[in-house]
Amino acid sequence: MSKCPVDFNFFDEEVLNCPYDFYQTLQEQAPVYQLPDTNIFMVTRHADIRQLLKDTATYSNNFNDLLKGPEPAPEVTAIYAKAWQPVDTLVTADPPKHKTYRTLVNKVFNAKRVNAMEAYMKEIVHELIDSFIDKGECDFVREFTTPLPVYVIADQLGVPRKDLEEFKEWSDSFARRLSQLATPAEQIEDAENIVAFQFYFADMIAERRKNPKDDMITDLVNTVIEDAETGETRQLNMEELQNLLQQLMVAGNETTTSAITSGMVSLIQNPEQLQALQDDPGKIENAVEEILRMESPSAGMWRVVKKDSEFQGVKIPKDSLLMLRYHAANRDRELFDDPNTIDIERSNAGDHIAFGKGIHFCPGAMLARKEMLVALTALLERMTHFQIVEEKSDLNFWPNIVLRGRKGLYLTFEKR
Ligand code: HEM
């Protein structure tokens, strides 16, 4: 007998881990579905999500209160009070405010700069591979996919190699704070790390104001913006800069790590696809799109409903939350044939919305795509006969509603 939406509990670890039956059931029976006993409406069809994303006045990105989570302990608040307080800049800003920051970030992530980063990316990728290739095995997440995006963005933010370990710790603290899974002791540690990050970057900002360089942080610090609300032209203030830097770290690191990790798992589990890429590396570019479609590391995003509304015949009251399920949309049978099967030659793989759509479309998309391309090209060029070491890997996904990433992947391989 076919299943109904109520047969699934979205928050159940098993469903989060393997949500495909749930997605299909919703797409067929309840494309705008209120999760039982919550004010969350989950939207799963590709066409519906694209349409909702256009109405930024009704469906707002101002979900900062959601991200804050429960009130932290007084000692945690006291640590945060030593540095700069959060403001809404990009991902949590709506028009017209959003445009102020987005225009700047689009300039910072321009094609010329991202293309110029390719040589550095290749250098990092090959250095990482050099560090484990002779062993014939590696902890792929720890030794490759986690450091890669961190090193790439750190270079653009002016962080020297000697500080990378510390930078990585700060980056982890941001991610853990967002997950809201930290223990009280970890919350203190995260607050200390985040405050340390802020002071480190306050120095970096002052330095780039004095001595500009050709990197992203210089552009963020020195470009004059037009404030879309006031019409005033000015540079970003310290709160805005700190907030933007944090977003670049959080939005770009785990997502890219997950995309490359899960992509490798899919390819290894489908050896004929992996072989096709090894035979013809020209296919890797489309394979990157197919991996993004299948894996959607930014599995869903929140929107806050600003006024009573109705969509697809479902009444959605003011103050409800929308969960736009990008991961489900990218498996929508209306658009993708046999959506749960990886096909590196799929002609419309690039129609995925793994990077969102509309005004909040991921500004790091070009960078992430390039990192994936450079990484997969180098891995397949230098190694072959990849195998997953089951007893050292945990291919399950972290129980996280927004980000989708595998817990661990340990590989063996042969040098090519
Ligand atoms: C595979 C990797 C990545 C995926 C899947 C991804 C996915 C996304 C998605 C779905 C959004 C839209 C959020 C929404 O609808 O509200 C987004 C926004 C964003 N992403 Fe990415 N992203 C990736 C990599 C990166 C990288 C490398 C960076 C920067 C270094 C980055 C920075 C951002 C920022 C700043 C935003 C907010 C943009 C805005 O609100 O205007 N992302 N990303």
Residues whose N, C-alpha, C, O or C-beta is under 5 A from the ligand:
A	BS01	HEM	L90 V91 Q247 L248 A251 G252 T255 T256 A259 P297 S298 M301 I353 A354 F355 G356 I359 H360 F361 C362 P363 G364 L367 A368
